[in-house]
Amino acid sequence: MRIRSLVLLGFLAACGGGSDSGITSTGGGGGGGGGGTPVPTTSVNMAGLSFNPAAILVSKGAVVTWTNQDNIAHNVTFADGTIKSIADFTTGTQSTTMPQTAGTYTYRCTIHSGMNGTVIVQ
């Protein structure tokens, strides 16, 4: 029984867990929009069921590219409906143009709970 509990705990941690799981994610796109110091880049990798970097800093109108390195389906769904979200894709890259309005824009993969990120437009 102990081994089964440890396997389940490991699975929940790998998937980001949920807020009710008792597991707190501290990196790679944890709950609430992917914290941490924003990295000035227009490239985000999807690997290990997280966005890396989870928080990025871009200029107005920048084109941001997401690369799926997990070989399982992910998507990029913005909370702000004015930004074009990216449908499920398994491999390769997809891109989205950021708005001309400065602000903080959160996104997530709707397939994997806890897989979140933030784009700060300046």
TATA-V428296 format. One record per backbone hydrogen bond with DSSP energy under -1.0 kcal/mol. CO is the residue of the C=O (numbers start at 1). NH is the residue of the N-H. Records with the same first field share a line. If there is no record, write none. Layout:
CO = NH, NH
This chain:
1 = 5
2 = 6
3 = 7
4 = 8
5 = 9
6 = 10
7 = 11
8 = 12
9 = 13
10 = 14
11 = 15
12 = 17
13 = 16
18 = 21
29 = 116
30 = 34
39 = 41, 57
42 = 65
44 = 67
45 = 52
46 = 69
50 = 47
52 = 45
54 = 118
55 = 39
56 = 120
58 = 122
59 = 62
62 = 98
64 = 96
65 = 44
66 = 94
67 = 46
74 = 89
76 = 86
77 = 108
80 = 83
86 = 76
89 = 74
92 = 68
94 = 66
96 = 64
99 = 61
103 = 121
105 = 119
106 = 79
107 = 117
108 = 77
112 = 115
114 = 116
115 = 109
117 = 107
118 = 56
119 = 105
120 = 58
121 = 103
